[in-house]
Amino acid sequence: MAIDFDIPPEAKAIRERVRQWVHDECKPAEKKVTSKEAYKQVLADLRAKARAQGLWNPFVPKEYGGMGLGPLANALVQMELGESFLGALSMNTQGPDDATIMTLIAHGSEFQKEKYLKPLLNGEKRICYSMTEKASGADATGMQTRAEKKGNSTYVLNGEKWFSSAASVADIALVMAKTNPDAPRHQQFSTFLVELPNPGYRIVRDIETMAAHTEIGDIMGGGHSEVRIENLEVPAENLLGGEGNGFNMGQHRLAYGRLRHGMHNVAMAQRALDLAVEYITKRETFGKKVADRQGVQWMIAECASQLYIARLMLMHIAYKAEKGLDLRQENGIAKVFLANMVHKVVDTAIQLHGALGYSMDTPLARWYTGIRAQRLVDGPDEVHKWTTGRNVIKAFQKYGTTASAAGGDLL
Ligand SMILES: Cc1cc2nc3c(=O)[nH]c(=O)nc-3n(C[C@H](O)[C@H](O)[C@H](O)COP(=O)(O)OP(=O)(O)OC[C@H]3O[C@@H](n4cnc5c(N)ncnc54)[C@H](O)[C@@H]3O)c2cc1C
């Protein structure tokens, strides 16, 4: 029997609608984002229009007011949204909010869902995630921030966080802290919902990064914050998922975030390749179109191969998710591949644009400096490869072949 690559008609239909939405509404609206006020208005208008058309919270179950898309349809939708910086925002499926919405749906109490989840689902509030500290990142179990119980009704948190994305535009922070230093390593930490602004959660600065300082970046705000946590009082009812469960919930959150970045990368890389080919098919050097050089054709062939592999990986992972199969190995492999893929394709597109690619007159330079972070966030390349490699060895030891850890179940 042949492998069936047909996308179910309803998933195809929703992808078409979102593709059109991004092309007809989001991309033209990008040009209107010329000031902070204009950005707020553009986004509000886009969101009202998207929501009226039922394009809202794609993966959120219908009973929570979302579109209830399964992993495959959601992956197809996200692969379209990444083409515009307004895409995910317009449908209220932007990071880091999206993964936290998942966590709240899975682990939130009725009180927490009413008070914190509802405004997030309505796009009225934003939420950030504060796990990483200067003291610990790749190995998050090194976190030093402490949460100590005061009576029965309050926790008091002290410590520091850094690289909390979007903290300066967030209304709520999800903060991880150590509640029990004597518990086993992965059960020492808990997660708290913190209302912002809050005197106990002080944003020291938005950290200057290598991401290009652009007008749009300034307008949209929400950099990556360094945070001082000092005598931060959190009501016990804001403890999410019970004491000691912070780490498990964090991992659940990161698993989706990893894939979402990768899905958006496909759209960005596709747009970069389109821009490159548009340029080289017009530009002439030494009496010939740049596109007619074989060396250049090889460069774009390499980009096409990378995009093809990326799409296949994501579709295979979506298939496994639909079937409820274990996809951890594929997720780790794809996370690393997709981050490097987008880097390679955007880099090639810059090269083929010459000085224009290095300028800010195309989006390529901005993308290039932004996407470098993807090899670090949600676990650096090396940590994923470390796990992947160990799984390959384990597979060999168990089955006498590494195939099951190298996509072998496709065959
Ligand atoms: C743009 C951006 C946004 C971010 N957003 C958030 C956010 O919203 N919330 C949040 O909590 N965090 C966030 N982070 C932090 C991010 O999750 C961490 O940077 C990441 O986990 C790596 O931790 P670290 O920077 O402390 O690196 P370290 O832990 O210091 O590691 C440094 C390097 O050592 C190597 N390394 C580490 N461990 C191993 C190993 N086992 N084997 C081989 N090599 C290894 C890797 O090359 C790694 O890059 C963000 C980071 C960036 C850059």
PDBQT file of the ligand as one rigid body, heavy atoms in Angstrom, charges set to zero:
ROOT
HETATM    1  C1  LIG A 501      16.110  35.355  22.313  1.00  0.00    +0.000 C 
HETATM    2  C2  LIG A 501      15.955  34.496  23.539  1.00  0.00    +0.000 A 
HETATM    3  C3  LIG A 501      14.713  34.382  24.140  1.00  0.00    +0.000 A 
HETATM    4  C4  LIG A 501      14.555  33.631  25.303  1.00  0.00    +0.000 A 
HETATM    5  N1  LIG A 501      13.329  33.586  25.927  1.00  0.00    +0.000 NA
HETATM    6  C5  LIG A 501      13.200  32.969  27.127  1.00  0.00    +0.000 A 
HETATM    7  C6  LIG A 501      11.966  33.059  27.867  1.00  0.00    +0.000 A 
HETATM    8  O1  LIG A 501      10.988  33.655  27.440  1.00  0.00    +0.000 OA
HETATM    9  N2  LIG A 501      11.907  32.487  29.093  1.00  0.00    +0.000 N 
HETATM   10  C7  LIG A 501      12.970  31.810  29.631  1.00  0.00    +0.000 A 
HETATM   11  O2  LIG A 501      12.844  31.309  30.735  1.00  0.00    +0.000 OA
HETATM   12  N3  LIG A 501      14.156  31.704  28.941  1.00  0.00    +0.000 NA
HETATM   13  C8  LIG A 501      14.300  32.281  27.727  1.00  0.00    +0.000 A 
HETATM   14  N4  LIG A 501      15.500  32.231  27.038  1.00  0.00    +0.000 N 
HETATM   15  C9  LIG A 501      16.641  31.533  27.617  1.00  0.00    +0.000 C 
HETATM   16  C10 LIG A 501      16.989  30.235  26.911  1.00  0.00    +0.000 C 
HETATM   17  O3  LIG A 501      16.027  29.255  27.181  1.00  0.00    +0.000 OA
HETATM   18  C11 LIG A 501      18.414  29.847  27.372  1.00  0.00    +0.000 C 
HETATM   19  O4  LIG A 501      19.294  30.785  26.806  1.00  0.00    +0.000 OA
HETATM   20  C12 LIG A 501      18.793  28.445  26.968  1.00  0.00    +0.000 C 
HETATM   21  O5  LIG A 501      18.086  27.496  27.723  1.00  0.00    +0.000 OA
HETATM   22  C13 LIG A 501      20.295  28.204  27.181  1.00  0.00    +0.000 C 
HETATM   23  O6  LIG A 501      20.666  28.528  28.484  1.00  0.00    +0.000 OA
HETATM   24  P1  LIG A 501      21.923  29.492  28.739  1.00  0.00    +0.000 P 
HETATM   25  O7  LIG A 501      21.780  30.680  27.845  1.00  0.00    +0.000 OA
HETATM   26  O8  LIG A 501      22.049  29.769  30.189  1.00  0.00    +0.000 OA
HETATM   27  O9  LIG A 501      23.160  28.663  28.272  1.00  0.00    +0.000 OA
HETATM   28  P2  LIG A 501      24.135  27.783  29.199  1.00  0.00    +0.000 P 
HETATM   29  O10 LIG A 501      23.332  26.919  30.097  1.00  0.00    +0.000 OA
HETATM   30  O11 LIG A 501      25.132  28.695  29.838  1.00  0.00    +0.000 OA
HETATM   31  O12 LIG A 501      24.883  26.935  28.097  1.00  0.00    +0.000 OA
HETATM   32  C14 LIG A 501      25.872  27.551  27.265  1.00  0.00    +0.000 C 
HETATM   33  C15 LIG A 501      26.229  26.644  26.095  1.00  0.00    +0.000 C 
HETATM   34  O13 LIG A 501      26.852  25.486  26.583  1.00  0.00    +0.000 OA
HETATM   35  C16 LIG A 501      26.595  24.395  25.715  1.00  0.00    +0.000 C 
HETATM   36  N5  LIG A 501      26.011  23.310  26.507  1.00  0.00    +0.000 N 
HETATM   37  C17 LIG A 501      25.221  23.391  27.597  1.00  0.00    +0.000 A 
HETATM   38  N6  LIG A 501      24.892  22.178  28.061  1.00  0.00    +0.000 NA
HETATM   39  C18 LIG A 501      25.495  21.283  27.249  1.00  0.00    +0.000 A 
HETATM   40  C19 LIG A 501      25.545  19.859  27.175  1.00  0.00    +0.000 A 
HETATM   41  N7  LIG A 501      24.881  19.081  28.051  1.00  0.00    +0.000 N 
HETATM   42  N8  LIG A 501      26.276  19.277  26.175  1.00  0.00    +0.000 NA
HETATM   43  C20 LIG A 501      26.936  20.034  25.279  1.00  0.00    +0.000 A 
HETATM   44  N9  LIG A 501      26.920  21.381  25.289  1.00  0.00    +0.000 NA
HETATM   45  C21 LIG A 501      26.214  21.995  26.245  1.00  0.00    +0.000 A 
HETATM   46  C22 LIG A 501      25.634  24.913  24.636  1.00  0.00    +0.000 C 
HETATM   47  O14 LIG A 501      26.368  25.269  23.490  1.00  0.00    +0.000 OA
HETATM   48  C23 LIG A 501      25.045  26.150  25.271  1.00  0.00    +0.000 C 
HETATM   49  O15 LIG A 501      24.603  27.099  24.329  1.00  0.00    +0.000 OA
HETATM   50  C24 LIG A 501      15.679  32.957  25.857  1.00  0.00    +0.000 A 
HETATM   51  C25 LIG A 501      16.936  33.055  25.232  1.00  0.00    +0.000 A 
HETATM   52  C26 LIG A 501      17.091  33.819  24.092  1.00  0.00    +0.000 A 
HETATM   53  C27 LIG A 501      18.455  33.914  23.464  1.00  0.00    +0.000 C 
ENDROOT
TORSDOF 0
